[in-house]
Amino acid sequence: MANLASTYRNQGQWKEAEELEVRAVEMTNRGPGEEHPDTLTSMGNLAQRLRISPPNSICDGTTG
């Protein structure tokens, strides 16, 4: 799932990337737990995605 999100991000498909990354965080948080390395990786991926998103992207809720 993270690889597909990365592909979407690289193609500029910000909304799709964010949706997958949020889903990955939710899934790993439910499974292994919030302090598990996989969960932390998913959270880091999402944080990076939000940091590099262009202004007025889906991340800030102004478009979609």
N, C-alpha and C positions, 0 to 999 in steps of 0.2 A: 504494500500500500504506500509506503514511504517513497519507494522508487517511482511509482506512478505520479505521486504528488510532485516529486522533483522534476519529472518530465514536463508536467503541466506548468510548473513554475518557470522552467527554462524556455517554454514556448510562449510565455506571457499570459497563460490562462490562470490568472490569479485566483479567481473565484473557485475553480475546480480544485486547485492546489490547496487552498485554505480548507475547503470542505473535507478533503481526504485527511489532511493533517489534524484537524479537530477530531475527526472520527478515530484516527489512530491513537490520539491521546486518551480519548474516552475509553477505547477498548483496552488499552494496556493498563489504564488506571483501574478498571474493573477487574482485570485478570490478575496480573502479578502484584499490583499495588503501586501507590504513588511514589515510593522511594526505590522501586526496581529500576535497574539500569535501562531497560527497554522503555519504560515510561518516561524516564528523564531524557532519553534520546528523542522520543516523540515530542516532548515539551520543548526541547531545544530546537528541533526542526521547525515547529510552529512559531517559536519566538523569532527565529531567523527569518522566516517567511513574512512575519508581520513587520520586521525591521526593514526589509528590503523592498517591500511593496511600494508601488508608485503612489504619489499623492492621489487622493480621491478614488482609491481602489475600494474593493469590497471590504477590506479590513476596517476602514473607518466608518462603514455603514452608509456612505454617501451615494454609492452606486450599487448596482447589482442586477 
